[in-house]
Amino acid sequence: MRTIFLFFLLAISVKSSGQTKLFSVSGKIKGLDSEYLSMYIYDESFPKGSRNDTIPVANEAFSFTTSIPKTAMVVIYPNVERTIKRVGRGYYPAKSSQFMFIASPGSTITFSGEITDFVNAYPAGDPTNADLAALNRAVYPLMNQALNIQVKIANKRVTDTLLIKAMQDTAEQCDQAVVELKKKFLATNPGSVAAAWLLSDMMIRSQVSNDEAIEVFGKMDTKLAGISYYQEVAERIDGIKKTSIGSPVPEINSLNTFDGKPFVLSALKGKYVVLDFWGTWCGPCIEGMPKMKEYLHKYPEKMEIVGVAQESDSGERWKKFIENSDYKWHHVLSRKNENYVLKFNVAGFPTKIIVDPKGVIIARYVGEDEEIYQKLDELLK
C-alpha cells in the first residue's frame, strides 16, 4: 500500500510540475480578419533560439495554450495584410505590427484592442505585461507613423524634394520620441521584467550609450537576477567595462571552431589581431571579407584575423560558408556557453576590434568602415 501511495504522490507531482510549465494567451481583437496567427517564443534554450506555433483565428478571436521552459519574450504576427509595411518585393520589419508579451510558466495573458494599419492591441494578465502594455501604447503609434512615412518615400509615392525632407524630419522626430519614452520607462520601472528586456533590446539597437546603460543597470532591482534579460545585460555591461580602448582583450578559449581544434586568442600575442564579429546572415559582413582577405595577404607576417560568428542554427550554414570560401583564417562560433557577442558587447554587425601585439584593444569599428583599413596601414607599414 505504501508503495502505491508513494507512486500516486509522484504522479501528482509530475503532473503538477508539467502544468506549471504551461502558459495561455487569448484575445478578441477588432479587425483581426486573418485565418491564423504566427507565434514565436524567443529563448536560447531552443535549437534555433526560438520556437514557432500557428494559432487559428475564428470570429476575430484566438486562444492558445502551450509550454514554456522559463520567462521569455513572445511575438505574434497577425498576418493581416494592411499591417505589413511592404516596399517593392520586400517589407520593413515593424514591431508595431506585432502582438508582443512576456510569458512565464503558469501565466495567463489576454489581449484586447483593434487592428488598423498596426496592432493597436496590448497584453494584460500580470504586472510585467501591464508594464509592457503601458510602454507599447505610447510608442506603437509613433513607430507606425514613422514607418508609414518611410514606406511612402521608399515606394516613391512622394517625389517633391522639399516634401520628402519634411517627411523625413517628422519620421526622425517620431523615432527620437520613441527612444525618449523608452528611456523614461527604464528610469521609472527599475524592478520590472519588461525594463530588463527593454534595456537588453535598446543596447542591441544602440539606442542607449554605454554610460546610460551602466547607469540604468546600476539602479535595477537585483531581484531580477534570475531573469535571462537581466543576465544578458549584466554580461554586456561587463563587456563594456572589459573591452574599452586600452583594456587587455578578454580571452577567447574555444572548441567551437571551424576545424575542431582548440583556439586560444592569447596564443596570437606578438601580432596585431583583428577580431571580426559577423554572421552568414549579415550582408555587409560578407561584403567586407574580400578586403579583409586582401589585408591579411598584404601583411601576412604582422597580422591575424579571428572571425567570431553568431548564427541562429547550430553552425551548419557557418561551416558550409567557410568550406566554400577562401576566408581560411581563424574561425570561432559564438554559442550560449561561450557567448563572445555578449562578452565583447557587440551590438552591430560587423564589429571589428583591433588588438595590438601585447594583447591590448586599440580600436573598435561598427559597420563596414574604411577607417579600419587606414588604421591597419598606419600600424603595419
Secondary structure, DSSP 8 states (H G I E B T S, - for coil): -HHHHHHHHHHHHHHHHHHHTEEEEEEEEET---SEEEEEEE-TTSTTSEEEEEEE-BTTEEEEEEE-SS-EEEEEE---GGGSEEETTEEE--GGGSEEEEE-TT-EEEEEEEESSSEEEEEESSHHHHHHHHHHHHHHHHHHHHHHHHHHHHTTS---HHHHHHHHHHHHHHHHHHHHHHHHHHHH-TT-HHHHHHHHHHHHTT-S-HHHHHHHHHTS-GGGGGSHHHHHHHHHHHHHHHSSTTSB----EES-BSSSS-EEGGGGTTSEEEEEEE-TT-HHHHHHHHHHHHHHHHSTTTEEEEEEEE-SSSSHHHHHHHHTSS--SEEEEEBTTB-HHHHTT--SSSEEEEE-TTSBEEEEEESS-THHHHHHHHHH-
